[in-house]
């Protein structure tokens, strides 16, 4: 029936009118589609914590600069592998022979070149460890910035709920004042609560933008980029045991790995110093010309050997051994400190986990229930407005503490993960 009606109308319309109607319908459809795309384009993109960590690993500018430093260490291996250049000299004298051409080539024996390259290669490993330590610091920074933005967004939502409660209380106070049940002072008190809630909400929105900007900076995203933070802040970390964490920390902690690699580099350096005790040898071949009447051209060669009588790297080798003992002692102390920090971080995480669970299961429901009962009692004229304000204040304080404890839970997990030196989720 609808199609027949439209067709009959179109038949009665002038052809130009039909064309104009179709044009308007097409234009309206195009505007609708464009508006839908515009709304979709303005909607914040969904971002989980793991996606944020992946983005930072690929796009963070500090990590990009650190990756370029590896080429410097690789060039050091090429430098260490270079062989000494030969020397060519040509002499012309009035004495016979009148001309001579000398070619000298220093010879590296005793594995000196290989030892030099080994020291440089271990320097690459040290650079990789430093990059991995930076990567873990960036990972911790991204995790804290992500949950910091989630905390700011949660506070904004909490302030919005507080504003809604304050407005409802203002409406109740106004209705009771109009009925002559309460003085105008209570209306003023409720209005002050609305003004304060509006102020807190605006401040919270500003702080939310600051927190998002810090996250975008680590992700190398535009400052105004908005995100739908899909990973909840109160999501509990995976279950862990203290013994497992201490064991993993001994294997993965960046300080321990750095000290272990420094010990390997010092050992390679000491082997290089011992290889350099091998005497330096220079091989030479010379051509002599124009020495009449004995000869027109002649050829001879010689070897020059350095005599290691006084300097044989004794001091350098003794210093290297002393450095190795220092590094070994530092590694022992650091290993004990890392175990202690891991245990402390684990206990702090356990405390935060317990706090969040207690707030979620007991304190928050009780605070909300008390605020609702106080408001209903005030509506029924059984409680004063001060009782309602006090109950709402307590409920809001519990909400804020819950958000802060949830952020503290994630902060403690980030600290534990950096101490261990490996991903724990």
C-alpha positions in Angstrom: 0.0 0.0 0.0 2.8 2.4 0.8 4.6 1.7 -2.5 1.4 2.3 -4.5 0.8 5.6 -2.6 4.2 6.9 -3.4 3.9 5.8 -7.0 0.6 7.6 -7.4 2.1 10.7 -5.9 5.1 10.6 -8.2 2.8 10.2 -11.2 1.0 13.4 -10.3 4.2 15.3 -9.9 5.8 17.1 -12.8 8.9 15.3 -14.2 11.2 18.1 -13.1 9.6 17.8 -9.7 10.3 14.1 -9.7 13.9 14.9 -10.5 14.1 17.5 -7.8 12.6 15.1 -5.3 15.1 12.3 -6.2 17.9 14.8 -5.9 16.8 15.9 -2.5 16.5 12.2 -1.4 20.0 11.4 -2.7 21.4 14.5 -1.0 19.7 13.6 2.3 21.1 10.0 2.0 24.6 11.3 1.3 24.4 13.7 4.3 23.2 10.8 6.5 26.1 8.6 5.4 28.6 11.3 5.8 27.4 12.1 9.3 27.6 8.5 10.2 31.2 8.3 9.0 32.0 11.5 10.8 30.6 10.2 14.1 32.5 6.9 13.6 35.7 8.9 12.9 35.3 10.9 16.1 34.7 7.9 18.2 37.8 7.0 20.3 39.7 3.9 19.1 39.7 0.9 21.4 43.0 0.3 23.1 43.9 -2.6 25.4 47.0 -2.6 27.6 48.7 -5.2 25.5 48.0 -3.2 22.4 49.5 -0.1 24.1 52.6 -2.0 25.0 52.9 -3.3 21.5 52.5 0.2 20.0 55.2 1.5 22.3 57.6 -1.3 21.4 57.2 -0.3 17.7 56.8 3.5 17.9 58.4 4.9 21.0 61.0 7.4 20.0 63.5 6.5 22.9 63.5 2.9 21.8 63.9 3.9 18.1 67.0 5.9 19.0 68.4 3.1 21.2 68.0 0.6 18.3 70.2 2.8 16.2 73.0 2.7 18.8 73.5 -1.0 18.0 75.0 0.0 14.7 77.7 1.9 16.6 78.6 -1.2 18.6 78.6 -3.3 15.4 81.0 -0.8 13.8 83.2 -1.3 16.8 83.7 -4.9 15.8 84.8 -3.8 12.3 87.2 -1.4 13.9 88.6 -4.1 16.1 89.0 -6.4 13.1 91.1 -4.0 11.1 94.6 -5.1 10.3 97.6 -2.7 10.5 98.5 -0.8 7.3 101.8 -1.4 5.6 104.4 1.3 5.1 106.2 2.0 1.8 109.2 4.3 1.7 111.5 5.3 -1.2 115.0 6.8 -0.7 117.3 8.6 -3.2 120.9 9.3 -2.0 124.3 10.2 -3.6 125.8 7.1 -2.0 125.5 3.7 -3.6 123.0 2.2 -3.9 121.5 5.5 -5.1 117.8 4.4 -4.8 116.0 2.0 -2.5 112.3 1.0 -2.0 111.2 -0.4 1.3 108.0 -2.2 2.1 107.1 -2.9 5.8 104.2 -4.8 7.2 103.5 -5.2 11.0 102.3 -8.8 11.8 99.8 -9.5 14.6 100.5 -12.9 16.1 99.3 -14.6 19.2 95.6 -14.1 18.4 95.6 -10.4 19.2 93.1 -9.5 16.4 90.7 -12.2 17.4 90.8 -11.1 21.1 90.2 -7.5 20.1 87.1 -8.6 18.1 85.9 -10.7 21.0 86.0 -7.7 23.3 84.0 -5.6 20.8 81.4 -8.4 20.2 80.8 -8.6 24.0 80.3 -4.9 23.9 77.4 -5.5 21.4 75.8 -7.9 23.9 76.2 -5.2 26.6 74.5 -2.7 24.3 71.6 -5.2 23.8 71.2 -5.6 27.5 71.0 -1.8 27.9 68.4 -1.7 25.2 66.4 -4.4 26.9 66.6 -2.5 30.2 65.3 0.7 28.4 62.6 -1.4 26.9 61.5 -2.6 30.3 61.5 1.0 31.6 59.3 2.1 28.7 57.0 -0.9 29.3 56.6 0.1 32.9 56.0 3.7 31.9 53.4 2.7 29.4 51.6 0.5 31.9 51.6 3.3 34.5 50.5 5.9 32.0 47.7 3.6 30.7 46.3 3.0 34.1 46.9 6.6 35.1 44.7 7.6 32.2 42.2 4.9 33.3 42.3 6.3 36.9 41.7 9.9 35.6 38.8 8.6 33.5 37.4 6.7 36.4 37.6 9.8 38.6 35.8 11.8 35.9 33.0 9.2 35.8 32.9 9.2 39.6 32.6 13.0 39.7 29.8 12.8 37.1 27.9 10.4 39.4 28.6 12.7 42.3 27.1 15.6 40.4 24.0 13.6 39.5 23.6 12.7 43.2 24.0 16.4 44.2 21.4 17.5 41.7 19.0 14.9 42.9 19.5 16.1 46.5 19.0 19.7 45.4 15.7 18.7 43.8 14.6 16.9 47.0 15.6 19.9 49.1 13.8 22.3 46.8 10.7 20.2 46.8 10.7 20.0 50.6 11.3 23.7 50.9 8.4 24.4 48.5 6.3 22.2 50.8 7.4 24.1 53.8 9.1 21.2 55.5 12.7 22.6 55.6 14.3 26.0 55.7 15.9 27.7 52.7 19.3 27.1 54.2 19.1 23.4 53.2 18.4 24.4 49.6 21.5 26.6 49.7 23.5 23.7 51.2 22.4 21.4 48.4 23.1 24.1 45.7 26.6 24.5 47.1 27.1 20.8 46.8 26.1 21.0 43.1 28.5 23.8 42.5 31.3 22.0 44.1 30.6 18.8 42.2 30.6 20.8 38.9 33.9 22.3 39.8 35.4 18.9 40.7 34.1 17.4 37.4 35.7 20.2 35.3 39.1 19.8 37.1 38.8 16.0 36.6 38.3 16.4 32.9 41.4 18.6 32.6 43.4 16.0 34.5 42.1 13.3 32.3 43.4 15.1 29.2 46.8 15.5 30.8 46.9 11.8 31.6 46.0 10.8 28.1 48.6 13.2 26.7 51.3 11.4 28.8 50.1 8.1 27.4 50.2 9.4 23.8 53.7 10.8 24.3 55.0 7.3 25.2 53.1 5.8 22.2 54.3 8.5 19.9 50.7 9.4 19.0 49.2 12.9 18.5 48.6 14.8 21.8 44.9 15.0 21.2 44.3 11.3 20.4 41.5 9.8 22.5 41.2 6.1 23.4 38.6 3.7 24.7 40.7 2.1 27.4 39.4 -1.5 27.2 41.5 -3.1 30.0 39.8 -2.5 33.3 42.0 -0.9 36.0 40.8 -3.4 38.7 41.7 -6.4 36.6 43.7 -8.7 39.0 47.3 -9.6 37.9 48.0 -13.3 37.3 48.7 -15.4 40.3 52.4 -15.7 41.2 54.5 -17.3 43.9 57.4 -15.6 45.7 59.8 -18.5 45.0 59.1 -18.4 41.3 59.6 -14.6 41.2 62.9 -14.7 43.1 64.2 -17.4 40.7 63.1 -15.5 37.6 64.7 -12.3 39.0 68.0 -14.0 39.4 67.9 -15.0 35.8 66.3 -11.9 34.2 67.1 -8.9 36.4 68.7 -6.2 34.2 71.3 -5.2 36.9 72.4 -8.8 37.4 72.6 -9.3 33.6 74.6 -6.1 33.2 77.1 -7.1 35.9 77.4 -10.6 34.4 78.2 -9.2 31.0 80.7 -6.7 32.4 82.5 -9.7 34.0 82.6 -11.4 30.6 83.9 -8.2 29.0 86.6 -7.9 31.7 87.6 -11.5 31.1 87.9 -10.9 27.4 89.9 -7.7 28.0 92.3 -9.7 30.2 92.8 -12.3 27.6 93.5 -9.5 25.1 96.1 -8.0 27.4 97.7 -11.4 27.7 97.7 -11.9 23.9 99.4 -8.5 23.5 102.4 -9.8 25.5 103.4 -11.6 22.4 106.3 -9.7 20.8 105.4 -7.4 18.0 106.9 -8.5 14.7 107.4 -6.3 11.6 108.3 -8.0 8.3 110.1 -5.9 5.6 111.3 -6.4 2.1 113.5 -3.8 0.3 114.7 -3.3 -3.2 118.0 -1.5 -3.9 118.9 0.0 -7.3 121.8 1.6 -9.2 124.9 0.5 -7.2 127.6 0.3 -9.9 129.7 -1.6 -10.4 128.4 -4.3 -8.0 124.8 -4.5 -9.2 122.0 -2.7 -11.0 119.2 -4.0 -8.7 119.1 -6.0 -5.5 116.6 -7.4 -3.1 116.7 -8.2 0.6 114.3 -8.6 3.6 114.4 -8.5 7.4 112.2 -9.1 10.4 112.1 -6.7 13.4 111.0 -8.2 16.7 110.1 -6.2 19.8 111.8 -7.5 23.0 109.3 -7.5 25.9 111.9 -6.9 28.6 110.3 -4.1 30.7 106.6 -3.7 29.8 104.5 -6.9 29.5 101.1 -5.5 30.6 101.7 -6.6 34.1 99.9 -3.6 35.6 97.0 -3.8 33.2 96.5 -7.5 33.9 96.6 -7.0 37.7 94.1 -4.1 37.3 91.8 -6.4 35.2 91.9 -9.1 37.9 91.0 -6.5 40.6 88.1 -5.3 38.5 86.8 -8.8 38.1 86.9 -9.3 41.9 85.0 -6.0 42.3 82.4 -7.0 39.8 81.9 -10.4 41.4 81.4 -8.8 44.8 78.9 -6.3 43.3 77.1 -9.2 41.7 76.8 -11.0 45.0 75.4 -7.9 46.7 73.1 -7.1 43.9 71.7 -10.6 43.8 70.8 -10.4 47.4 69.3 -6.9 47.0 67.2 -8.1 43.9 65.9 -11.0 45.9 64.9 -8.7 48.7 63.3 -6.2 46.4 61.4 -8.9 44.6 60.0 -10.2 47.9 59.1 -6.7 49.0 57.3 -6.0 45.7 55.5 -9.3 45.9 54.2 -8.5 49.4 53.2 -5.0 48.4 51.3 -6.5 45.4 49.5 -8.9 47.7 48.5 -6.1 50.1 47.1 -4.1 47.2 45.2 -7.1 45.8 43.6 -7.7 49.2 42.6 -4.0 49.5 41.0 -3.9 46.1 39.0 -7.1 46.8 37.8 -5.8 50.2 36.7 -2.5 48.6 34.9 -4.3 45.8 33.1 -6.9 47.8 32.3 -5.0 51.1 33.1 -1.4 51.5 31.8 0.0 48.2 28.4 -1.7 48.4 28.0 -0.7 52.0 28.9 3.0 51.3 26.5 3.2 48.3 23.7 1.5 50.3 24.2 4.0 53.2 24.1 7.0 50.8 20.9 5.7 49.2 19.2 5.1 52.5 20.2 8.5 53.8 18.7 10.2 50.7 15.5 8.2 51.0 15.3 9.1 54.7 15.7 12.8 53.9 13.0 12.5 51.2 10.7 11.1 53.8 11.6 13.7 56.3 13.3 11.3 58.7 16.9 12.6 58.4 18.6 16.0 58.1 20.4 17.2 55.0 23.7 17.1 57.0 23.2 13.3 57.4 22.7 12.9 53.7 25.7 15.0 52.9 27.9 13.1 55.3 26.7 9.7 53.9 27.4 10.9 50.3 30.8 12.2 51.3 31.7 8.9 52.9 30.5 7.0 49.8 32.5 9.3 47.5 35.6 8.9 49.6 35.2 5.1 49.4 34.8 5.3 45.6 38.0 7.4 45.3 40.0 5.2 47.6 38.9 2.2 45.5 40.1 3.8 42.3 43.4 4.8 43.9 43.9 1.3 45.3 43.1 -0.2 41.9 45.8 2.0 40.4 48.1 1.1 43.2 47.6 -2.6 42.4 48.7 -2.0 38.8 51.6 0.2 39.9 52.8 -2.5 42.3 52.6 -5.1 39.5 54.6 -2.8 37.2 57.3 -2.3 39.9 57.4 -6.1 40.5 57.7 -6.8 36.7 60.6 -4.3 36.3 62.4 -5.7 39.3 62.1 -9.3 38.0 63.1 -8.0 34.5 60.7 -10.1 32.5 57.0 -10.0 31.4 54.8 -11.5 34.1 51.4 -11.4 32.3 
